[in-house]
């Protein structure tokens, strides 16, 4: 009663394109965070485009960082005795993201963007 049940199917097909529930949840989370962040930033006197511009750096870096973390922490899947191999480590569409890697690399790249382009935003 106190839990949200998992759907029976986490992948829906839109023709030949698989739509994954996990990816939709991540995209919704990104959009909600950008909306809340923008509202708070504007209320603090910042430009409404700053959060979106920083997200251009942070979001792809977060996906890359999440994949790197997954491959490092679950390396036996790819490089073990029955591993899928190096090429499979790049197949992000097969699943596997580590949240701590996503947070770490996303944060580093967001700070880079702040420092390089919007020095007054984050410093």
N, C-alpha and C positions, 0 to 999 in steps of 0.2 A: 504494500500500500504506500510505502514511503519511498518508492523508487520509480524511475522512469524506465519502462521496458524497452529493450532494444528492438528495432524493427526486424521483421523476419528476413528482409532483403535490404542490404545496404547499397545496392547498385541498381540503377535503373538505366534502361537503354533508350537513347534518343537516336533511333536509326543505328548506325554503326558506332556511335559515340556513347561510351559508358559514363553515366553521371553518378558519382559516388556521394553518399550522404556525408561522409567525413569531410570531403572537399567543400561541400555546400556549407557545412557548419563553420569551417575555417573562413570562408569568404564572408559569411554573415558576421562573424566575429571581427574581422578586419574592418568591414564597413561600419559596424556599430562603434568600434573603438575610434575610427576616424571621425565619425559624427560627434561623439562625445568629446573627443580631444579638440576638435575644431571649435565647438561651442564654448568650451572652457578657455581655449586660447584667445578667442575673440573677446570673451568677457574680461580677460586680463589685459586687453589692449593690443593683441597681436593681429597680424594680417590673416584673413580667412583662408588663404591659399597655402600657408606655411605647413600645416600638418599634412596635407595631401602631397606636397612636394617632398617632404621628408619620407613619407610612406613609399614613395617611388624607389627610394634606396633601401628602406628597412624591410619591406615585404619580400622582395625577391631574395634578399640576403637571409631573411628568416627561413625561407624554404630551403635554400642551399645549406644553411647551418643545420637545419633540422635533419636533412638527409645525411650530411657528413656525420653528425652525432649518431644517427641510427646505424650507419655502416660501421663506424668504429665500435660501438657498443654491442652490435650483433654481427661481428665480423665472421663468425663461423658460417652464417647463412651464405656468405659470398666467397669466403676464402678458406673454408674448412675442407675436410676430406671429400665431402659430397657437395661442396659449394657451387653456387650458380655462376661464379666467375666475375671478373672485373667489369664486364659490360653490364651485367645485371645490377651492379652497384649504382649505375647511372639511370636505371629505369625507375624513375620516381613514380610513375603511373602504376607500378606494381605494388605500391604501398611502402610505408616505412618512413616516418618522420619522428625525430626526437625533440620534444618541446624545449629541453634545456639548450640544445644546439641552436634552435630557432631563436630563442630569446637572446642568447649570447651574441650571435652574429648579427641579428637584426638590430640589437642595441648598439653594437660597435659601428655599424654602417649608418644608423640614425645619427649618432654623435658625429661621425665624419661629415655627413651632409650638413648638420648644424654648424660645424666649425668652418667648413669650406664656403657655404653659400649664405647661411643665415646666422652669422656670428652672434647677433643679438637675441636669437631665439633660445638657445640652450646654454649660453655662457653667461 
